[in-house]
């Protein structure tokens, strides 16, 4: 149906029709006639007198005189008077003559010249255009007076006349200055809008399809508008609109069967036009396509279109976030299908599919921003993983995934049991198992016990796996207010990394790249220790080394801001925090520190500070520092009850906060 719009017809007009506007300028007395009416409603005698004067002055027939007079009254805003004049035109009686005139005068010249016949008693094109304009203005007058459905019916008569005369569409040889083309395009645009105003969405859909089914010589912008508007009505309309019988005959297996399928097809066509720069970028197209594909579960297709968008349409952060959502949803969709297919299979396949579904739900839950949706996904993740663990009791990866999800949702006792069981199944040689156990123990604020777990892990793992464990050990020592021990631990870590740098083998070089982030973390954490001890020179030295390793690391710039803040250089600190966010817009620690810095400035900066902290909580709802500072802002703004809720949330989260994120 939609592809028919691309067919071209080899038609052109015999003559460029004269615009009826010229008729209005042939005598200066026309405007005087209109002004004498005063905008009042005419009686039949007055109308006849004015018609007679116009006909004598401009040599117009009865219908043309009324059409011109009605246009003048419409332009003055006298819609009642215009409607009264237009109703005196017998369009039904003139319709055959108008159809014949358009058809005859639109045929190729050569085809007519061979017959040698002249067009006798055929209306001129400017007369046809004047009458079509009268119908259009009559429709608009009815719209202005609130008779929307009657206006739509009146507008439809223009389409019927032109389509009857040009059953194969309008040739592209028709120039843009042709009044017939202009009026017809205006009618095509107005017709569906009137049906939408009248509440008849099925008629609006039919009107849009009618505008797109044949080549009406539409410019790309207007064609794209019709396609987008039709997609919107199909997507958000309340009823399924089937194709008319004559179009159903053209359907095949690849044709859209539902409103959503047709809307997706239209939006994909529009996206293709955007990519080829046939039309300008319209964010509404992508928004509607996102909704349509999400509604139909086609998340991978949506991700493909996000990837195809030209650079600059979205920021890098927005693009990656959208892709993360798309592919997370696609992972969930795949897992759900796998679970359905495995329902009739053996116990092992059901366990595997439930495990995949639970992990997918968990990952997806951490990418959404609404609390209600996150809680729902977390519950579904936990239910699926518990089901998987019941089916696969001795599968260590299932046990680990369940323990991790329990820890994230702060069910710490059950998480500890899972971590211990996982280590037993793995023979105590898994670094991620030891890390999970240590983090769970640290979450109950038993930092000494967590350090013992880390020490035990170090003795059971190789040198390459000890680096992350040493980072954890140092963090635990900081929490226990043992800065000297933490410094020694970081020195041990950096010594190991330095030894690997001195090893010039290819294998070692790949490991150095892998551990670069750990080295940055070590130096920035050392800078934090020195900063708290007011050893600002040592802190700066550590940060310089960190910047030389990871200049474009948001963690480095955030640590720089904290160091500057400790020196009471608040403006410089805020600049460093903002630099960190410019590198990593979703880096939660920098969101929090920026919010804290703005909170301390106070005044007009408080709403901005609240925005940063709120965004941080959307990304990481368990960040107790964000809740605490949000409470301070609410208190400063006089919202004491809200402040109390924030403080309570911060206190509860702090009591179950691990030394670092579980993931």
C-alpha positions, 0 to 999 in steps of 0.5 A: 500500500505504502510503496504505491506512493513511489509510482510516477505518472507521465501526465502534465497540464496543457496550460499553466492555470491562472491563479484565481487570485488574479480575479480578485485584483482585476478591479479595486471595487471588490474590497469595497464591496466586502467592506460594505457588508459590515460582517452581517448576515445577508438576506437573499436580496443582498446576496443577489445584488452583490453577485450581480455587481461582481458578475458585471464587473469581473465577467464571472458566472454565478458560481465563480461570483459566489466563490470569490465573494465567499473567499473575501468574507472568509478572509475577513473572519465572517464565517457565518456570512461566508458559509451562507454564500458558499451554500449557494454553489451547487457543487453536486451539479458542477461535479461532473463538469469539474471532473471532466475539466481536470481530466481533459486538461490534464491529458498529455498534449500529443494525445489530444493533438492527434485527434485534432479536437478542441476542448469545447464547453469544458471549464477552464482550470482557473474556474475549477480551482476557484470552485475547489477553493470555495469547497475548502473554505466552506469546510474551514468555515464549518470547522470554525463554527464547530461543525467538524464532522460536516466540515470533514464531509465537505473536505472529502468532496474535494478529494473525490473530485480530483481522484475521480479525474486523476485515478492514477495520481497527480503527475510530478510535472504539475508545477508548484505554482499550480493552484489546483495542486495547492488546494488539493494538498491543503485538502489532503492535510485538513481531511484527517485532522477534521476526522480526528477532531470529530473523534472518528479515528477510523475515518482519520486512518482512512484519510491518511491512507488515502493520501499515501496510497497514490502519488499525489506529487507531495513534497518530502516534508508533507509525505513524511508528516502524513506518514508520522501522523498516521503512525501516531493514530495507529499506535495510540488509537483505541481501536484496530482499523482494518484495511478497506476491501480494495486494499486487502486484495493487495496484501501478502504475507509480508504486509502488516496485519495489525495497527502496530505493525503498520505503524512500525513499518511507517516509522522505519520508512521515516527513519530510513529517510532520516538516515539518507537525509531526505528529511531532517531529524525529528526526535518524535519519530525515534520516540514513537519507534521506541514505544512501538518496538518496545510494545512489540518486544523487538528490542534488538531491532530498536538497538540496531536503529539506535546504533545507526543514528548519525553522530550528534543526535544523541550524546555518547552517554545517552546513546550507550544508555539507550543501547544498554536498555535495548540489549538488557530488555533483549536479554530478558526477552530471550530468557523468557522465551528460553524458559517457556521452551524449557517447560516441557524439557528436563529438569536441567534445562529448566534450571539453566533457563531460570538461571539465565532469566534471573540474571537478566532480570537482575541486570535489567533492574539496575538499568531502570530509573523508576523505583516501582519498576526496579522493585518488580524486576528485583523480585522477579530476578530473585524468584527466578534464581531461587527456582534455578537453585532449587533445580540445580542445587550443586551448580556453583554458578547458580549459587553464586548468582543467587548470593550476589542478587541476595547481597544487592537486595541486602538479604545478607544472612542468605547471601552469606550462606550462598557465598560459603556454599559457592566456595565449598563447591569451588574448593576455595579457589574462586576470587569472586567467591571470596570477594562476595563473602568479604563484602557481605561480612563488611555489610554488617560492619564487621570490618575486622572479620571481613579483613580476615576473609580477605587474608584467607583469600590471599593465601588461597589464590595466585599472585595475579588474583591478589591485586583486587583482594589487596584493594579490598584489604586496604579499604577495610583498613581505612574503615578501621581507621588504620591509615598506616596499614592501608598505606603499606597495603597499597605499597604492596599492591603497587610493587606487584604491579611494578614487577609486572611492568618490568616483565616485558613479555607479551602476556605481562603487557596485556595484564598491565593494561588490565590492572591499569584501573587498579593502579589508578584506584590505588593512587587516588585512594592514597591521595585521599588518605594523605588529604585527610591527614592534611598532607596536601603535598603528598596527596597532590603527588599521588594525584599527579601519578594517577592522572599520568596513568588515567588522565581521562578517568572520572575517578581521578578528577573526582579524587582531585576535587576531594583533595582541593575541597580539603584545602578549602579551594571550593571553586577549584574543587567544583570545577574538578567534579564537573570535569569528572562528570564531563568524562563520565556523566553516569559516574555516581561518586562525582554526582554525589560530590558535585551535589555536596559542593553545591549544597555547601554554596547554598542559596540558588544552588540548592535546586541544582544540588538536589538534581545531582543527588536525585540523579545519583539515586536513580543510578544507585538507590543504595547510596547512603551519602546521596540520601544524607545530603538530600536530607540536608537540602530538604532541611535547609528548604524547610521540608522537615518531614522529607528531611527526616525520611532521607536521614532515616534511609541514609542511616539504614543503608549505612548500616548495611553498606559494603566497603565497595559495590557488590558488582 
